[in-house]
Amino acid sequence: MRAQILKANEDDEYYFDEGCFILELSNTAADETISIARARVRPGVTTKLHRLRGVVERYVMLAGAGRVDVDGLPPQTVKTGDVVIIPPECPQQITNIGDDDLVFLAICTPRFTQEIYEAME
């Protein structure tokens, strides 16, 4: 690994079939230990129930308000500054309960790849 600065490019944001928009901030085979993505969920939208195989995911809430459903916990409201820790294979989904976009970082260890994503709906 070498020192570098990765610049976000808003044009790289894409719609993920889970029900949110994703901007990959850092996700490369050169750094397999972690990935960082910005997720954006529109008002009133609930992402599809899913889980990640072999990966711990952390949501770091940046803007908006949501209700997170993580297996083993009662549904909880989350807001800016909250962190949700989601163990591997743990069913999860989030709903934007506010009037503005819900924005959070999704930090995965090891890094996120499509192969570890499992839709549950």
The first five atom37 places (N, CA, C, CB, O) and aatype in JSON, in Angstrom:
{
  "aatype": [12, 1, 0, 5, 9, 10, 11, 0, 2, 6, 3, 3, 6, 18, 18, 13, 3, 6, 7, 4, 13, 9, 10, 6, 10, 15, 2, 16, 0, 0, 3, 6, 16, 9, 15, 9, 0, 1, 0, 1, 19, 1, 14, 7, 19, 16, 16, 11, 10, 8, 1, 10, 1, 7, 19, 19, 6, 1, 18, 19, 12, 10, 0, 7, 0, 7, 1, 19, 3, 19, 3, 7, 10, 14, 14, 5, 16, 19, 11, 16, 7, 3, 19, 19, 9, 9, 14, 14, 6, 4, 14, 5, 5, 9, 16, 2, 9, 7, 3, 3, 3, 10, 19, 13, 10, 0, 9, 4, 16, 14, 1, 13, 16, 5, 6, 9, 18, 6, 0, 12, 6],
  "atom_mask": [
    [1, 1, 1, 1, 1],
    [1, 1, 1, 1, 1],
    [1, 1, 1, 1, 1],
    [1, 1, 1, 1, 1],
    [1, 1, 1, 1, 1],
    [1, 1, 1, 1, 1],
    [1, 1, 1, 1, 1],
    [1, 1, 1, 1, 1],
    [1, 1, 1, 1, 1],
    [1, 1, 1, 1, 1],
    [1, 1, 1, 1, 1],
    [1, 1, 1, 1, 1],
    [1, 1, 1, 1, 1],
    [1, 1, 1, 1, 1],
    [1, 1, 1, 1, 1],
    [1, 1, 1, 1, 1],
    [1, 1, 1, 1, 1],
    [1, 1, 1, 1, 1],
    [1, 1, 1, 0, 1],
    [1, 1, 1, 1, 1],
    [1, 1, 1, 1, 1],
    [1, 1, 1, 1, 1],
    [1, 1, 1, 1, 1],
    [1, 1, 1, 1, 1],
    [1, 1, 1, 1, 1],
    [1, 1, 1, 1, 1],
    [1, 1, 1, 1, 1],
    [1, 1, 1, 1, 1],
    [1, 1, 1, 1, 1],
    [1, 1, 1, 1, 1],
    [1, 1, 1, 1, 1],
    [1, 1, 1, 1, 1],
    [1, 1, 1, 1, 1],
    [1, 1, 1, 1, 1],
    [1, 1, 1, 1, 1],
    [1, 1, 1, 1, 1],
    [1, 1, 1, 1, 1],
    [1, 1, 1, 1, 1],
    [1, 1, 1, 1, 1],
    [1, 1, 1, 1, 1],
    [1, 1, 1, 1, 1],
    [1, 1, 1, 1, 1],
    [1, 1, 1, 1, 1],
    [1, 1, 1, 0, 1],
    [1, 1, 1, 1, 1],
    [1, 1, 1, 1, 1],
    [1, 1, 1, 1, 1],
    [1, 1, 1, 1, 1],
    [1, 1, 1, 1, 1],
    [1, 1, 1, 1, 1],
    [1, 1, 1, 1, 1],
    [1, 1, 1, 1, 1],
    [1, 1, 1, 1, 1],
    [1, 1, 1, 0, 1],
    [1, 1, 1, 1, 1],
    [1, 1, 1, 1, 1],
    [1, 1, 1, 1, 1],
    [1, 1, 1, 1, 1],
    [1, 1, 1, 1, 1],
    [1, 1, 1, 1, 1],
    [1, 1, 1, 1, 1],
    [1, 1, 1, 1, 1],
    [1, 1, 1, 1, 1],
    [1, 1, 1, 0, 1],
    [1, 1, 1, 1, 1],
    [1, 1, 1, 0, 1],
    [1, 1, 1, 1, 1],
    [1, 1, 1, 1, 1],
    [1, 1, 1, 1, 1],
    [1, 1, 1, 1, 1],
    [1, 1, 1, 1, 1],
    [1, 1, 1, 0, 1],
    [1, 1, 1, 1, 1],
    [1, 1, 1, 1, 1],
    [1, 1, 1, 1, 1],
    [1, 1, 1, 1, 1],
    [1, 1, 1, 1, 1],
    [1, 1, 1, 1, 1],
    [1, 1, 1, 1, 1],
    [1, 1, 1, 1, 1],
    [1, 1, 1, 0, 1],
    [1, 1, 1, 1, 1],
    [1, 1, 1, 1, 1],
    [1, 1, 1, 1, 1],
    [1, 1, 1, 1, 1],
    [1, 1, 1, 1, 1],
    [1, 1, 1, 1, 1],
    [1, 1, 1, 1, 1],
    [1, 1, 1, 1, 1],
    [1, 1, 1, 1, 1],
    [1, 1, 1, 1, 1],
    [1, 1, 1, 1, 1],
    [1, 1, 1, 1, 1],
    [1, 1, 1, 1, 1],
    [1, 1, 1, 1, 1],
    [1, 1, 1, 1, 1],
    [1, 1, 1, 1, 1],
    [1, 1, 1, 0, 1],
    [1, 1, 1, 1, 1],
    [1, 1, 1, 1, 1],
    [1, 1, 1, 1, 1],
    [1, 1, 1, 1, 1],
    [1, 1, 1, 1, 1],
    [1, 1, 1, 1, 1],
    [1, 1, 1, 1, 1],
    [1, 1, 1, 1, 1],
    [1, 1, 1, 1, 1],
    [1, 1, 1, 1, 1],
    [1, 1, 1, 1, 1],
    [1, 1, 1, 1, 1],
    [1, 1, 1, 1, 1],
    [1, 1, 1, 1, 1],
    [1, 1, 1, 1, 1],
    [1, 1, 1, 1, 1],
    [1, 1, 1, 1, 1],
    [1, 1, 1, 1, 1],
    [1, 1, 1, 1, 1],
    [1, 1, 1, 1, 1],
    [1, 1, 1, 1, 1],
    [1, 1, 1, 1, 1],
    [1, 1, 1, 1, 1]
  ],
  "atom_positions": [
    [[0.84, -1.17, 0.0], [0.0, 0.0, 0.0], [0.9, 1.24, 0.0], [-0.96, -0.01, 1.22], [1.99, 1.23, 0.56]],
    [[0.4, 2.29, -0.64], [1.15, 3.53, -0.67], [0.25, 4.68, -0.22], [1.71, 3.8, -2.09], [-0.97, 4.58, -0.3]],
    [[0.85, 5.74, 0.24], [0.08, 6.92, 0.63], [-0.6, 7.51, -0.59], [0.99, 7.97, 1.3], [-0.02, 7.56, -1.68]],
    [[-1.84, 7.94, -0.41], [-2.57, 8.56, -1.52], [-3.77, 9.3, -0.98], [-3.0, 7.5, -2.55], [-4.18, 9.11, 0.16]],
    [[-4.33, 10.14, -1.81], [-5.56, 10.86, -1.49], [-6.56, 10.5, -2.57], [-5.34, 12.42, -1.39], [-6.31, 10.73, -3.76]],
    [[-7.68, 9.95, -2.17], [-8.73, 9.58, -3.12], [-9.76, 10.71, -3.16], [-9.41, 8.23, -2.71], [-10.26, 11.14, -2.12]],
    [[-10.07, 11.2, -4.33], [-11.01, 12.3, -4.5], [-12.39, 11.75, -4.89], [-10.5, 13.3, -5.58], [-12.5, 10.95, -5.82]],
    [[-13.41, 12.18, -4.17], [-14.78, 11.77, -4.49], [-15.22, 12.46, -5.78], [-15.75, 12.11, -3.33], [-14.95, 13.64, -5.99]],
    [[-15.91, 11.71, -6.63], [-16.47, 12.25, -7.86], [-17.96, 11.96, -7.86], [-15.76, 11.63, -9.13], [-18.37, 10.82, -8.06]],
    [[-18.77, 12.98, -7.65], [-20.23, 12.81, -7.56], [-20.81, 12.13, -8.8], [-20.9, 14.17, -7.38], [-21.85, 11.47, -8.71]],
    [[-20.15, 12.26, -9.93], [-20.64, 11.62, -11.16], [-20.54, 10.1, -11.09], [-19.86, 12.13, -12.37], [-21.16, 9.4, -11.89]],
    [[-19.76, 9.58, -10.15], [-19.61, 8.13, -10.0], [-20.7, 7.5, -9.14], [-18.25, 7.82, -9.41], [-20.74, 6.28, -8.99]],
    [[-21.58, 8.31, -8.56], [-22.66, 7.75, -7.75], [-23.57, 6.91, -8.65], [-23.47, 8.88, -7.04], [-23.88, 7.31, -9.77]],
    [[-24.0, 5.75, -8.15], [-24.88, 4.88, -8.92], [-26.01, 4.37, -8.04], [-24.09, 3.7, -9.53], [-25.91, 4.35, -6.81]],
    [[-27.1, 3.94, -8.71], [-28.24, 3.38, -7.98], [-27.98, 1.9, -7.78], [-29.59, 3.61, -8.75], [-27.69, 1.17, -8.72]],
    [[-28.08, 1.47, -6.53], [-27.91, 0.06, -6.18], [-29.3, -0.52, -5.97], [-27.02, -0.12, -4.9], [-30.13, 0.08, -5.29]],
    [[-29.57, -1.67, -6.55], [-30.88, -2.3, -6.55], [-31.44, -2.51, -5.13], [-30.81, -3.62, -7.26], [-32.64, -2.75, -4.98]],
    [[-30.62, -2.43, -4.14], [-31.06, -2.54, -2.75], [-32.04, -1.42, -2.38], [-29.85, -2.52, -1.8], [-32.84, -1.57, -1.46]],
    [[-31.97, -0.29, -3.12], [-32.88, 0.82, -2.86], [-32.18, 2.1, -2.43], [0.0, 0.0, 0.0], [-32.8, 2.98, -1.84]],
    [[-30.89, 2.2, -2.73], [-30.15, 3.4, -2.34], [-29.13, 3.76, -3.43], [-29.44, 3.19, -0.99], [-28.87, 2.99, -4.34]],
    [[-28.59, 4.95, -3.29], [-27.54, 5.41, -4.18], [-26.2, 5.25, -3.48], [-27.77, 6.9, -4.61], [-26.09, 5.52, -2.28]],
    [[-25.19, 4.8, -4.19], [-23.88, 4.5, -3.61], [-22.8, 5.3, -4.34], [-23.58, 2.98, -3.69], [-22.78, 5.37, -5.57]],
    [[-21.91, 5.89, -3.56], [-20.7, 6.51, -4.09], [-19.53, 5.84, -3.39], [-20.69, 8.08, -3.87], [-19.29, 6.05, -2.21]],
    [[-18.79, 5.02, -4.14], [-17.62, 4.33, -3.58], [-16.53, 5.35, -3.33], [-17.12, 3.19, -4.54], [-16.07, 6.02, -4.26]],
    [[-16.11, 5.48, -2.08], [-15.05, 6.43, -1.72], [-13.69, 5.74, -1.68], [-15.35, 7.07, -0.36], [-12.67, 6.33, -2.03]],
    [[-13.7, 4.48, -1.25], [-12.47, 3.68, -1.22], [-12.87, 2.21, -1.24], [-11.59, 4.01, 0.04], [-13.41, 1.7, -0.26]],
    [[-12.61, 1.55, -2.35], [-12.92, 0.13, -2.46], [-12.07, -0.45, -3.59], [-14.45, -0.1, -2.72], [-12.44, -0.37, -4.76]],
    [[-10.94, -1.03, -3.21], [-10.01, -1.53, -4.21], [-9.29, -2.77, -3.71], [-9.01, -0.45, -4.6], [-9.06, -2.92, -2.51]],
    [[-8.94, -3.64, -4.62], [-8.19, -4.84, -4.26], [-6.83, -4.49, -3.68], [-8.02, -5.74, -5.49], [-6.22, -5.33, -3.01]],
    [[-6.33, -3.28, -3.92], [-5.05, -2.86, -3.34], [-5.16, -2.63, -1.83], [-4.56, -1.58, -4.03], [-4.15, -2.56, -1.14]],
    [[-6.39, -2.51, -1.32], [-6.64, -2.34, 0.11], [-7.83, -3.21, 0.48], [-6.9, -0.83, 0.48], [-8.93, -2.7, 0.69]],
    [[-7.61, -4.5, 0.57], [-8.69, -5.46, 0.79], [-9.24, -5.45, 2.21], [-8.22, -6.83, 0.46], [-10.25, -6.09, 2.48]],
    [[-8.58, -4.75, 3.12], [-9.0, -4.78, 4.52], [-10.22, -3.93, 4.81], [-7.88, -4.35, 5.39], [-10.86, -4.12, 5.85]],
    [[-10.56, -2.99, 3.93], [-11.66, -2.06, 4.22], [-12.24, -1.48, 2.94], [-11.18, -0.93, 5.15], [-11.54, -1.35, 1.93]],
    [[-13.52, -1.13, 2.99], [-14.11, -0.3, 1.94], [-14.96, 0.77, 2.62], [-14.97, -1.16, 0.93], [-15.5, 0.55, 3.7]],
    [[-15.05, 1.91, 1.96], [-15.84, 3.03, 2.47], [-16.7, 3.53, 1.32], [-14.93, 4.17, 3.06], [-16.2, 3.87, 0.25]],
    [[-18.0, 3.57, 1.56], [-18.93, 4.08, 0.55], [-19.89, 5.06, 1.22], [-19.72, 2.92, -0.14], [-20.22, 4.92, 2.4]],
    [[-20.33, 6.04, 0.45], [-21.4, 6.91, 0.92], [-22.71, 6.36, 0.37], [-21.18, 8.41, 0.47], [-22.85, 6.17, -0.83]],
    [[-23.65, 6.12, 1.25], [-24.97, 5.65, 0.85], [-25.98, 6.8, 1.02], [-25.41, 4.4, 1.68], [-25.88, 7.6, 1.95]],
    [[-26.93, 6.86, 0.09], [-27.96, 7.9, 0.14], [-29.31, 7.25, -0.13], [-27.67, 9.04, -0.9], [-29.5, 6.59, -1.14]],
    [[-30.24, 7.46, 0.8], [-31.57, 6.87, 0.7], [-32.58, 8.02, 0.63], [-31.88, 5.92, 1.92], [-32.56, 8.92, 1.47]],
    [[-33.44, 7.99, -0.35], [-34.45, 9.04, -0.52], [-35.54, 8.96, 0.56], [-35.09, 8.94, -1.92], [-35.75, 7.89, 1.14]],
    [[-36.21, 10.07, 0.84], [-37.28, 10.08, 1.84], [-38.34, 9.02, 1.56], [-37.94, 11.46, 1.9], [-38.77, 8.83, 0.42]],
    [[-38.75, 8.33, 2.63], [-39.8, 7.32, 2.53], [-39.36, 5.97, 2.01], [0.0, 0.0, 0.0], [-40.16, 5.04, 1.96]],
    [[-38.11, 5.83, 1.61], [-37.61, 4.58, 1.03], [-37.04, 3.68, 2.12], [-36.54, 4.86, -0.06], [-36.35, 4.14, 3.03]],
    [[-37.34, 2.38, 2.01], [-36.74, 1.35, 2.85], [-35.89, 0.46, 1.96], [-37.83, 0.5, 3.61], [-36.35, -0.03, 0.93]],
    [[-34.63, 0.27, 2.35], [-33.76, -0.61, 1.56], [-34.24, -2.06, 1.72], [-32.28, -0.47, 2.01], [-34.93, -2.4, 2.68]],
    [[-33.87, -2.88, 0.77], [-34.24, -4.29, 0.83], [-33.5, -4.99, 1.97], [-33.94, -4.98, -0.52], [-32.35, -4.67, 2.27]],
    [[-34.17, -5.94, 2.57], [-33.55, -6.74, 3.62], [-32.41, -7.55, 2.99], [-34.59, -7.68, 4.31], [-32.59, -8.2, 1.96]],
    [[-31.25, -7.49, 3.63], [-30.06, -8.16, 3.08], [-29.09, -8.47, 4.21], [-29.38, -7.3, 1.99], [-29.28, -8.06, 5.35]],
    [[-28.02, -9.21, 3.85], [-26.93, -9.45, 4.79], [-25.64, -9.59, 3.99], [-27.2, -10.73, 5.65], [-25.65, -9.82, 2.78]],
    [[-24.54, -9.42, 4.71], [-23.22, -9.52, 4.1], [-22.49, -10.72, 4.7], [-22.4, -8.21, 4.31], [-22.36, -10.83, 5.92]],
    [[-22.01, -11.6, 3.84], [-21.31, -12.81, 4.29], [-19.85, -12.48, 4.61], [-21.39, -13.92, 3.21], [-19.1, -11.99, 3.76]],
    [[-19.45, -12.76, 5.85], [-18.06, -12.63, 6.26], [-17.55, -11.2, 6.4], [0.0, 0.0, 0.0], [-16.34, -10.98, 6.44]],
    [[-18.45, -10.23, 6.46], [-18.05, -8.82, 6.51], [-18.79, -8.1, 7.64], [-18.34, -8.13, 5.15], [-20.01, -8.25, 7.8]],
    [[-18.05, -7.32, 8.42], [-18.65, -6.42, 9.41], [-18.91, -5.1, 8.7], [-17.72, -6.22, 10.67], [-18.03, -4.57, 8.02]],
    [[-20.12, -4.58, 8.86], [-20.47, -3.29, 8.25], [-20.81, -2.31, 9.36], [-21.66, -3.44, 7.26], [-21.45, -2.65, 10.36]],
    [[-20.37, -1.07, 9.16], [-20.68, -0.01, 10.1], [-21.33, 1.13, 9.32], [-19.39, 0.49, 10.85], [-20.81, 1.57, 8.29]],
    [[-22.48, 1.6, 9.81], [-23.11, 2.79, 9.25], [-22.71, 3.96, 10.14], [-24.69, 2.64, 9.17], [-22.9, 3.91, 11.36]],
    [[-22.16, 5.0, 9.56], [-21.86, 6.24, 10.27], [-22.8, 7.29, 9.69], [-20.33, 6.66, 10.12], [-22.64, 7.72, 8.55]],
    [[-23.78, 7.69, 10.48], [-24.84, 8.57, 10.0], [-24.3, 10.0, 9.81], [-26.03, 8.57, 10.96], [-23.74, 10.58, 10.74]],
    [[-24.49, 10.54, 8.6], [-23.99, 11.87, 8.27], [-25.08, 12.93, 8.18], [-23.25, 11.82, 6.97], [-24.86, 14.09, 8.54]],
    [[-26.27, 12.55, 7.71], [-27.36, 13.52, 7.54], [-28.69, 12.79, 7.49], [-27.16, 14.37, 6.25], [-28.77, 11.65, 7.01]],
    [[-29.73, 13.44, 7.98], [-31.07, 12.89, 7.91], [-31.41, 12.05, 9.13], [0.0, 0.0, 0.0], [-30.68, 12.02, 10.12]],
    [[-32.55, 11.38, 9.02], [-33.03, 10.52, 10.1], [-33.52, 9.21, 9.5], [-34.16, 11.21, 10.93], [-34.14, 9.2, 8.44]],
    [[-33.24, 8.13, 10.2], [-33.65, 6.82, 9.69], [-34.1, 5.9, 10.8], [0.0, 0.0, 0.0], [-33.93, 6.19, 11.98]],
    [[-34.69, 4.79, 10.39], [-35.02, 3.71, 11.31], [-34.28, 2.49, 10.8], [-36.58, 3.45, 11.4], [-34.49, 2.04, 9.67]],
    [[-33.42, 1.95, 11.65], [-32.61, 0.82, 11.25], [-33.16, -0.45, 11.88], [-31.13, 1.03, 11.64], [-33.51, -0.47, 13.06]],
    [[-33.23, -1.49, 11.08], [-33.65, -2.81, 11.54], [-32.46, -3.75, 11.36], [-34.92, -3.33, 10.76], [-32.08, -4.07, 10.24]],
    [[-31.89, -4.18, 12.48], [-30.76, -5.09, 12.48], [-31.15, -6.29, 13.32], [-29.44, -4.4, 13.02], [-31.61, -6.14, 14.46]],
    [[-30.98, -7.48, 12.77], [-31.35, -8.71, 13.46], [-30.82, -8.72, 14.89], [-30.83, -9.93, 12.69], [-29.64, -8.45, 15.13]],
    [[-31.7, -9.04, 15.85], [-31.29, -9.12, 17.24], [-31.54, -7.85, 18.03], [0.0, 0.0, 0.0], [-31.45, -7.87, 19.26]],
    [[-31.85, -6.75, 17.36], [-32.14, -5.49, 18.04], [-33.54, -5.01, 17.67], [-31.09, -4.42, 17.69], [-33.99, -5.25, 16.55]],
    [[-34.23, -4.34, 18.58], [-35.49, -3.72, 18.18], [-35.21, -2.59, 17.18], [-36.27, -3.17, 19.42], [-34.13, -1.99, 17.23]],
    [[-36.15, -2.29, 16.26], [-35.93, -1.18, 15.33], [-35.6, 0.1, 16.12], [-37.19, -0.96, 14.43], [-36.22, 0.38, 17.15]],
    [[-34.63, 0.85, 15.63], [-34.21, 2.05, 16.33], [-34.06, 3.22, 15.37], [-32.9, 1.81, 17.07], [-33.68, 3.04, 14.21]],
    [[-34.37, 4.41, 15.87], [-34.17, 5.63, 15.11], [-32.7, 6.03, 15.21], [-35.09, 6.77, 15.62], [-32.1, 5.97, 16.28]],
    [[-32.14, 6.44, 14.07], [-30.75, 6.9, 14.03], [-30.7, 8.28, 13.39], [-29.85, 5.89, 13.24], [-31.53, 8.63, 12.55]],
    [[-29.69, 9.05, 13.81], [-29.53, 10.41, 13.28], [-28.05, 10.72, 13.15], [-30.24, 11.45, 14.2], [-27.2, 9.89, 13.47]],
    [[-27.74, 11.91, 12.7], [-26.36, 12.34, 12.48], [-25.49, 12.04, 13.7], [-26.31, 13.83, 12.16], [-25.84, 12.39, 14.83]],
    [[-24.36, 11.4, 13.45], [-23.4, 11.07, 14.5], [-23.54, 9.68, 15.07], [0.0, 0.0, 0.0], [-22.61, 9.18, 15.71]],
    [[-24.68, 9.04, 14.85], [-24.87, 7.67, 15.35], [-24.07, 6.69, 14.5], [-26.37, 7.3, 15.34], [-23.83, 6.91, 13.31]],
    [[-23.67, 5.59, 15.13], [-22.95, 4.52, 14.45], [-23.69, 3.22, 14.7], [-21.46, 4.43, 14.94], [-24.02, 2.89, 15.84]],
    [[-23.96, 2.48, 13.64], [-24.61, 1.18, 13.71], [-23.57, 0.13, 13.34], [-25.88, 1.1, 12.76], [-22.95, 0.22, 12.28]],
    [[-23.36, -0.86, 14.21], [-22.39, -1.92, 13.94], [-23.17, -3.19, 13.6], [-21.44, -2.16, 15.16], [-24.0, -3.65, 14.39]],
    [[-22.89, -3.75, 12.43], [-23.65, -4.88, 11.92], [-22.69, -6.06, 11.71], [-24.38, -4.51, 10.59], [-21.86, -6.02, 10.8]],
    [[-22.81, -7.1, 12.53], [-21.93, -8.27, 12.39], [-22.19, -9.01, 11.07], [-22.13, -9.23, 13.58], [-23.22, -8.81, 10.43]],
    [[-21.25, -9.87, 10.67], [-21.44, -10.67, 9.46], [-22.71, -11.51, 9.54], [-20.23, -11.58, 9.23], [-23.12, -11.94, 10.61]],
    [[-23.33, -11.73, 8.38], [-24.53, -12.56, 8.22], [-25.75, -12.03, 8.96], [-24.24, -13.95, 8.69], [-26.72, -12.76, 9.14]],
    [[-25.73, -10.79, 9.4], [-26.82, -10.21, 10.19], [-27.82, -9.5, 9.26], [-26.25, -9.22, 11.25], [-27.44, -8.54, 8.59]],
    [[-29.08, -9.96, 9.21], [-30.07, -9.28, 8.37], [-30.21, -7.81, 8.77], [-31.43, -10.0, 8.47], [-30.2, -7.47, 9.95]],
    [[-30.34, -6.96, 7.75], [-30.37, -5.52, 8.0], [-31.14, -4.79, 6.92], [-28.96, -4.96, 8.09], [-31.22, -5.24, 5.77]],
    [[-31.71, -3.66, 7.3], [-32.29, -2.71, 6.35], [-32.49, -1.38, 7.08], [-33.65, -3.25, 5.76], [-32.51, -1.32, 8.31]],
    [[-32.62, -0.33, 6.29], [-32.79, 1.0, 6.88], [-33.86, 1.75, 6.1], [-31.45, 1.79, 6.87], [-33.98, 1.59, 4.89]],
    [[-34.65, 2.56, 6.82], [-35.72, 3.36, 6.24], [-35.42, 4.83, 6.48], [-37.09, 2.97, 6.83], [-35.06, 5.22, 7.59]],
    [[-35.57, 5.64, 5.45], [-35.47, 7.08, 5.62], [-36.8, 7.58, 6.15], [-35.08, 7.8, 4.28], [-37.81, 7.53, 5.45]],
    [[-36.82, 8.06, 7.39], [-38.05, 8.53, 8.01], [-38.14, 10.06, 8.01], [-38.15, 8.01, 9.44], [-39.07, 10.63, 8.59]],
    [[-37.19, 10.72, 7.36], [-37.18, 12.18, 7.33], [-37.68, 12.73, 6.01], [0.0, 0.0, 0.0], [-38.13, 12.0, 5.14]],
    [[-37.58, 14.06, 5.88], [-38.02, 14.76, 4.68], [-36.89, 14.99, 3.69], [-38.64, 16.09, 5.05], [-37.13, 15.34, 2.54]],
    [[-35.65, 14.79, 4.13], [-34.48, 14.98, 3.29], [-33.78, 13.64, 3.09], [-33.51, 16.01, 3.9], [-34.12, 12.66, 3.75]],
    [[-32.81, 13.6, 2.19], [-32.05, 12.36, 1.98], [-31.38, 11.92, 3.28], [-30.99, 12.55, 0.87], [-30.88, 12.74, 4.05]],
    [[-31.38, 10.62, 3.5], [-30.63, 9.99, 4.58], [-29.27, 9.63, 4.01], [-31.38, 8.72, 5.18], [-29.19, 8.92, 3.01]],
    [[-28.2, 10.13, 4.63], [-26.85, 9.93, 4.1], [-25.98, 9.34, 5.2], [-26.25, 11.27, 3.57], [-25.96, 9.83, 6.33]],
    [[-25.26, 8.27, 4.84], [-24.37, 7.65, 5.81], [-23.2, 7.0, 5.1], [-25.12, 6.62, 6.67], [-23.27, 6.67, 3.91]],
    [[-22.12, 6.81, 5.85], [-20.99, 6.03, 5.35], [-21.26, 4.57, 5.66], [-19.64, 6.51, 5.97], [-21.74, 4.24, 6.75]],
    [[-20.95, 3.7, 4.74], [-20.97, 2.25, 4.95], [-19.52, 1.8, 4.91], [-21.87, 1.5, 3.86], [-18.88, 1.79, 3.85]],
    [[-19.01, 1.42, 6.07], [-17.61, 1.02, 6.19], [-17.59, -0.48, 6.42], [-16.89, 1.79, 7.36], [-18.14, -0.97, 7.41]],
    [[-16.96, -1.21, 5.52], [-16.95, -2.68, 5.57], [-15.54, -3.21, 5.79], [-17.55, -3.27, 4.29], [-14.58, -2.73, 5.18]],
    [[-15.44, -4.21, 6.68], [-14.16, -4.91, 6.88], [-14.43, -6.41, 6.9], [-13.47, -4.46, 8.21], [-15.26, -6.88, 7.69]],
    [[-13.76, -7.18, 6.04], [-12.95, -6.7, 4.92], [-13.82, -5.97, 3.91], [-12.21, -7.87, 4.24], [-15.01, -5.78, 4.15]],
    [[-13.26, -5.56, 2.81], [-13.96, -4.69, 1.87], [-15.18, -5.36, 1.24], [-13.01, -4.26, 0.78], [-15.26, -6.58, 1.14]],
    [[-16.13, -4.52, 0.83], [-17.35, -4.98, 0.18], [-17.06, -5.39, -1.26], [-18.42, -3.89, 0.21], [-16.36, -4.69, -1.99]],
    [[-17.6, -6.54, -1.64], [-17.65, -6.95, -3.04], [-19.05, -7.49, -3.3], [-16.53, -8.03, -3.37], [-19.73, -7.92, -2.36]],
    [[-19.49, -7.49, -4.53], [-20.84, -7.96, -4.87], [-21.07, -9.4, -4.42], [-21.07, -7.85, -6.37], [-22.2, -9.76, -4.09]],
    [[-20.03, -10.22, -4.41], [-20.17, -11.64, -4.09], [-20.6, -11.89, -2.65], [-18.87, -12.35, -4.34], [-21.17, -12.94, -2.35]],
    [[-20.34, -10.95, -1.74], [-20.68, -11.18, -0.33], [-22.09, -10.68, 0.01], [-19.66, -10.47, 0.57], [-22.6, -10.93, 1.1]],
    [[-22.72, -9.99, -0.93], [-24.07, -9.44, -0.72], [-25.12, -10.53, -0.93], [-24.34, -8.24, -1.67], [-25.1, -11.23, -1.94]],
    [[-26.02, -10.65, 0.02], [-27.11, -11.64, -0.1], [-28.45, -10.97, 0.15], [-26.9, -12.81, 0.87], [-28.75, -10.58, 1.28]],
    [[-29.26, -10.85, -0.9], [-30.62, -10.31, -0.76], [-31.47, -11.33, -0.01], [-31.25, -9.99, -2.16], [-31.33, -12.53, -0.22]],
    [[-32.34, -10.85, 0.86], [-33.18, -11.74, 1.65], [-34.66, -11.57, 1.33], [-32.95, -11.51, 3.13], [-35.51, -12.13, 2.03]],
    [[-34.97, -10.82, 0.3], [-36.37, -10.61, -0.1], [-36.6, -11.2, -1.47], [-36.74, -9.1, -0.1], [-37.71, -11.14, -2.0]]
  ]
}
